[in-house]
Amino acid sequence: MTQTIEGKVQRPIEQGDWNMAYMFPDEVAKARERNGLVILPVAPVEWHGPHLAMGCDNLLAHAFARRLAREFQCPYYPPLFVGTERERP
């Protein structure tokens, strides 16, 4: 997601989104020097019933990681999808 300020497109990091996928190596190195933190959100992909998306846990983990990263000014990885969901009758 990008926004423009005075016609200039801003990168996610310039908007406060510390997602590792959008950062350049020098930005990651500077963040590491600042506090040494990197967030790795992990959540399952699983059935919650017909009323919720299969990935709602990952969506929540991603939002929480983004919020923490902004507060601590540290990079975060995109969510790691793991889990034990099984077939259902």
C-alpha positions in Angstrom: 0.0 0.0 0.0 1.5 3.3 -1.0 0.4 6.9 -0.3 1.5 10.0 -2.1 2.7 13.2 -0.4 3.1 16.1 -2.7 3.2 13.7 -5.7 5.9 11.5 -4.2 5.1 7.8 -3.7 6.1 6.6 -0.2 7.5 3.2 0.5 5.9 1.2 3.3 8.8 1.8 5.6 8.3 5.6 5.1 4.7 5.1 6.3 5.8 3.2 9.4 5.4 -0.4 8.1 8.5 -2.3 9.0 7.6 -5.4 7.0 10.9 -7.2 6.2 9.7 -8.0 2.6 9.8 -4.3 1.7 12.9 -3.2 3.5 16.4 -2.8 1.9 19.4 -4.5 3.6 20.8 -1.2 4.9 17.5 -0.4 6.6 17.5 -3.8 8.3 21.1 -3.3 9.5 20.2 0.1 11.0 17.2 -1.4 12.8 19.3 -4.2 14.1 21.8 -1.7 15.5 19.0 0.2 17.2 17.5 -2.7 19.3 18.3 -6.1 17.7 14.7 -7.1 17.5 13.0 -8.9 14.7 9.4 -10.2 15.0 8.3 -13.5 13.4 4.5 -14.0 13.6 3.4 -17.6 13.5 -0.2 -18.8 13.3 -2.2 -21.8 11.9 -4.4 -21.9 8.9 -7.4 -23.8 10.3 -11.2 -24.2 10.2 -13.2 -21.9 12.4 -16.6 -22.7 11.0 -18.4 -21.2 8.1 -18.4 -17.7 9.5 -14.6 -17.0 9.4 -11.8 -17.2 6.9 -9.3 -20.0 7.2 -6.5 -17.6 7.6 -8.0 -15.3 10.2 -5.4 -16.3 12.8 -2.6 -15.2 10.3 -4.4 -12.0 9.6 -4.5 -11.2 13.3 -0.9 -12.2 13.8 0.2 -10.0 10.9 -1.7 -7.0 12.3 -0.3 -7.5 15.7 3.3 -7.9 14.4 2.9 -4.7 12.3 1.7 -2.8 15.4 4.5 -4.1 17.6 7.1 -3.4 14.9 5.9 0.2 14.5 6.1 0.7 18.3 9.6 -0.8 18.6 10.9 0.3 15.2 12.0 -3.2 14.3 11.5 -5.3 11.2 8.9 -8.1 11.1 8.6 -11.0 8.8 5.4 -11.8 6.9 3.4 -14.4 8.9 4.5 -18.0 8.9 1.6 -20.3 8.1 1.7 -23.4 10.3 -0.8 -25.7 11.8 -2.4 -29.1 12.2 -5.7 -28.6 10.3 -7.2 -31.9 9.2 -9.8 -32.9 6.7 -13.4 -32.7 7.9 -16.4 -34.8 7.0 
